[in-house]
Amino acid sequence: MIELFNVSVTLGKRPILDHISLKIQKGEFVYLIGKTGAGKTTLLKLIYMDLFPTRGNVIVDKYSSSSISPRHIPYLRRKVGVIFQDFKLLTDRNVFDNVAFALQVIGVPGKKIKPRVLAVLNRVGLTHKRYVMPDKLSGGEQQRVAIARALVNEPFVLLADEPTGNLDPHVSKEILSLLESINRSGTAVVMATHNYDLIRQYPHRTIVLDNGRLYKEIPASQIQGKKK
């Protein structure tokens, strides 16, 4: 589903990623871990083609970074949901309209938007908050809205860039449980984090980056700890 072939990214003279090759299969849950500056966010940007490799090739579904045209990038991004640490909600509209916006910008007919938005808000447990403005929500609720917005186009993969970084430990566990539920329904999840406690409690295949290199991969079965 997602493949990186000998990918390097250089900004100016500074290497950000160096000869990365990996595959992520349909329906997988994968962690990207590493210190700040290890290249986690850069790798996610390559997957939704907000960034292109200096060398190598990235293939996502049927799209290749070496040949995709600018007009096809929006079609790729409809298949890839992205969740950010700082939520990136629109502060001038309520929960319902934040999620609906993701459908409006791609021209989904109005009569189809309401049922799809309500269905995804129900999935993340926020139907009762649909008319609330973002600044009236807790951090965990704002992240759930961001997840709903990423899900409403029914993507085959969710990319989560430090989605629990601004949340307390209890809420972080709730978000991980939600992401696991989404994953069990068939959506792949690729999550960048450096919260090792969460990885031990919710073990999945883990890709370790160090100074832009793929340092090692750890299968879920080798991660010590258990879910709580």
HULINKA-V201134 format. One record per backbone hydrogen bond with DSSP energy under -1.0 kcal/mol. NH is the residue of the N-H (numbers start at 1). CO is the residue of the C=O. If there is no record, write none. Layout:
NH CO
NH CO
//
This chain:
2 24
3 59
4 22
5 57
7 20
8 55
9 17
11 14
14 11
16 9
17 9
18 212
20 7
22 4
24 2
28 25
30 189
31 205
32 191
33 207
38 35
43 39
44 40
45 41
46 42
47 43
48 44
50 45
51 45
54 8
55 8
57 5
59 3
60 63
61 1
63 60
65 58
67 64
68 64
72 69
76 72
77 73
79 76
81 157
83 159
87 84
88 86
93 90
95 132
96 130
98 94
99 95
100 96
101 97
103 100
104 100
105 101
107 104
108 103
112 109
116 112
117 113
118 114
119 115
120 116
121 117
122 118
123 119
124 120
126 121
129 126
130 127
132 129
136 133
137 134
142 138
143 139
144 140
145 141
146 142
147 143
148 144
149 145
150 146
151 147
152 148
154 151
156 79
157 79
158 188
159 81
160 190
161 83
162 192
165 162
167 164
172 168
173 169
174 170
175 171
176 172
177 173
178 174
179 175
180 176
181 177
182 178
183 179
184 180
186 183
187 182
188 156
189 28
190 158
191 30
192 160
193 32
196 194
199 195
200 196
201 197
202 198
206 218
207 31
208 216
209 33
210 213
212 38
213 210
215 208
215 213
216 208
218 206
222 219
223 220
//
